[in-house]
């Protein structure tokens, strides 16, 4: 390097010296200059970022995730404004946009937290405040951890004894149908496993690109993952007039139309439904399995709400159980991946990020690739694996924690059932809101009838987005517009969780009813 100014007696020549040093150097006897950077107003150089909107992965720009989208971002801003003393017509923001049970006040299951605490801090094993069955469970899990610590990595597929417990849980749930621990993959919540399977399923270019069938309305994880993977989303519509039922004739319409521009490869089912709350009948599941067999589609069964069934006459049937009860013609051929999670049901332990996937009839060579793919992420979080083990292996009737566990589990599910019914009843008293029964899961997806002036006032944004944003600004209630989940053209909805505490849920429902009346009058 050669400095242009050899002696600097004030700050300005020093700056020139440093600046020149950065952009002039000598190669042999020849002096060379680097390209001069663009100058900004303050005189400093400006380089274009290596990673910018033009150079970044274009697929990422197509990703949308309404559950944590613009309305939620505005809700966070409003919370800050309230803390800073800004006057609003409400005192708090109620985030009814996401299925986060504990954030809404649901209490954790005592036994689960006891065992996790013991595993995280084994010195507590000497504390007499903890029941013996919790201590025994913690010791068993710690013995399976490297160095007896939750801080050690596990196998990439998950801790062996926990995978064995998951297999036993599935066998018991499905009436004795065998489950092989080697087909169980523990995961960072169900979402991680779902995205992993979609990665395996997507390939091709142009008309050979993989097409994946997802329900409309859908949980935005699916559309976001498919956008990121540059796969083709094949939309099939649920029938709102039949309590969001699934009709195989609609599946056939969707797959036949899709063949013109992609290669249909997989069919995703959410049962019980999110955001629609329907529970599929056994007959419907059989029809779906036959359809998948005929069309040679890989089945993905998202069953994370399997304990959340409330409506009379409804019952959860696992896809695996129905598949095997249909006989070898199907159980030996139909490829299936099913998913479960610690985040929903009566547990609501979203933050632990625990889940599993069971694969059936997977090509052995592909299964090796799946194992390789999960190995890249090292392993799922160990505390999440521990929590999952307690979900699939809870206290037994002969153990001291059993009575408390059953009491807490039953109470959580009964409260959810009451709130599901309450939500449907109150919404259906509002002119311009129509709500199907919340048969399961933990959401409602009511249909809105909006005045034409309101639709015009939306000015380019989705009318239900306009509605939900106005609701947030006036009431502090944060919902997600139906347009974020997909819906038939010309219809408008919102998704709301039923998770707020009962008294708060009543306030939320009454405030929405009053707002809808004001909104309709304003734009009528």
Secondary structure, DSSP 8 states (H G I E B T S, - for coil): ---S-S---SHHHHHHHHHHHHHEEEETTEEEE----EE-TTS-EE---SS-TTTS-HHHHT---GGGSHHHHHHHHHHHHHHTT---SSS--EE-SS--TGGGT----HHHHHHHHHHH-GGGGG-TTS-HHHHHHHHHHHHTSGGG-TTS---TT--HHHHHHHHHHHHHHTTT----GGGEEEESHHHHHHHHHHHHH---SGGGSEEEEEEES--HHHHHHHHHTT-EEEEEE-BGGGTSB--HHHHHHHHHHHTTTSEEEEEEEESS-TTT-----HHHHHHHHHHHHHHT-EEEEE-TTTT-B-STT-----HHHHHHHT-HHHHTT--EEEEEESSSTTT--GGG--EEEEEES--HHHHHHHHHHHHTT----HHHHHHHHHHHS---TTSTTHHHHHHHHHHHHHHHHHHHHHHHHHHTTSTTEE-----BTTEE--EE---HHHHHHTTTS-HHHHHHHHHHHHH-EE-EEGGGT---TT-EEEEEES-S-HHHHHHHHHHHHHHHHHHHHHH-
